[in-house]
């Protein structure tokens, strides 16, 4: 599995989470809203970490 595929899967998970949250907003309480926002933010953070790791690796390979 490539980095691009992993990032795409994370983005798909984010889109699915957002879509589900918006489809039934009346069934959500404050806890569920916070959980959903936290999950979305966690997926975004995972994407950022992966991109940063790849950039660091490429920078180190370039320096040698």
C-alpha positions as a Markdown table, in Angstrom:
| # | Residue | x | y | z |
|---|---|---|---|---|
| 1 | Unk | 0.0 | 0.0 | 0.0 |
| 2 | Unk | 1.4 | 3.4 | -1.0 |
| 3 | Unk | 1.3 | 6.6 | 1.0 |
| 4 | Unk | -1.1 | 8.1 | -1.5 |
| 5 | Unk | -3.5 | 5.2 | -1.0 |
| 6 | Unk | -3.3 | 5.6 | 2.8 |
| 7 | Unk | -4.0 | 9.3 | 2.5 |
| 8 | Unk | -6.9 | 8.6 | 0.2 |
| 9 | Unk | -8.4 | 6.1 | 2.7 |
| 10 | Unk | -8.1 | 8.6 | 5.5 |
| 11 | Unk | -9.8 | 11.3 | 3.4 |
| 12 | Unk | -12.6 | 8.8 | 2.5 |
| 13 | Unk | -13.0 | 8.1 | 6.2 |
| 14 | Unk | -13.3 | 11.8 | 6.9 |
| 15 | Unk | -15.8 | 12.3 | 4.2 |
| 16 | Unk | -17.9 | 9.4 | 5.4 |
| 17 | Unk | -17.8 | 10.7 | 9.0 |
| 18 | Unk | -18.8 | 14.2 | 7.9 |
| 19 | Unk | -21.6 | 12.8 | 5.7 |
| 20 | Unk | -23.0 | 10.7 | 8.4 |
| 21 | Unk | -22.9 | 13.5 | 10.9 |
| 22 | Unk | -24.8 | 15.8 | 8.5 |
| 23 | Unk | -27.4 | 13.3 | 7.4 |
| 24 | Unk | -28.9 | 12.9 | 10.9 |
| 25 | Unk | -28.0 | 16.1 | 12.8 |
| 26 | Unk | -31.2 | 16.0 | 15.0 |
| 27 | Unk | -30.2 | 12.6 | 16.4 |
| 28 | Unk | -26.9 | 13.9 | 17.8 |
| 29 | Unk | -26.3 | 15.3 | 21.3 |
| 30 | Unk | -23.4 | 17.4 | 22.5 |
| 31 | Unk | -21.3 | 14.3 | 23.3 |
| 32 | Unk | -21.8 | 12.7 | 19.9 |
| 33 | Unk | -21.0 | 16.1 | 18.2 |
| 34 | Unk | -17.8 | 16.3 | 20.2 |
| 35 | Unk | -16.9 | 12.7 | 19.4 |
| 36 | Unk | -17.5 | 13.2 | 15.7 |
| 37 | Unk | -15.4 | 16.4 | 15.6 |
| 38 | Unk | -12.7 | 14.7 | 17.5 |
| 39 | Unk | -12.6 | 11.7 | 15.1 |
| 40 | Unk | -12.5 | 14.1 | 12.1 |
| 41 | Unk | -9.7 | 16.1 | 13.7 |
| 42 | Unk | -7.8 | 12.9 | 14.5 |
| 43 | Unk | -8.0 | 11.7 | 10.9 |
| 44 | Unk | -6.7 | 15.1 | 9.8 |
| 45 | Unk | -3.8 | 14.9 | 12.3 |
| 46 | Unk | -3.0 | 11.4 | 11.0 |
| 47 | Unk | -2.8 | 12.8 | 7.4 |
| 48 | Unk | -0.6 | 15.7 | 8.6 |
| 49 | Unk | 1.8 | 13.3 | 10.4 |
| 50 | Unk | 2.1 | 11.0 | 7.3 |
| 51 | Unk | 2.8 | 14.0 | 5.0 |
| 52 | Unk | 5.3 | 15.4 | 7.4 |
| 53 | Unk | 7.1 | 12.0 | 7.8 |
| 54 | Unk | 7.3 | 11.6 | 4.0 |
| 55 | Unk | 8.6 | 15.2 | 3.6 |
| 56 | Unk | 11.3 | 14.5 | 6.3 |
| 57 | Unk | 12.3 | 11.3 | 4.6 |
| 58 | Unk | 12.6 | 12.9 | 1.2 |
| 59 | Unk | 14.6 | 15.8 | 2.7 |
| 60 | Unk | 17.0 | 13.4 | 4.4 |
| 61 | Unk | 17.4 | 11.5 | 1.2 |
| 62 | Unk | 18.1 | 14.7 | -0.7 |
| 63 | Unk | 20.7 | 15.8 | 1.8 |
| 64 | Unk | 22.8 | 12.7 | 1.2 |
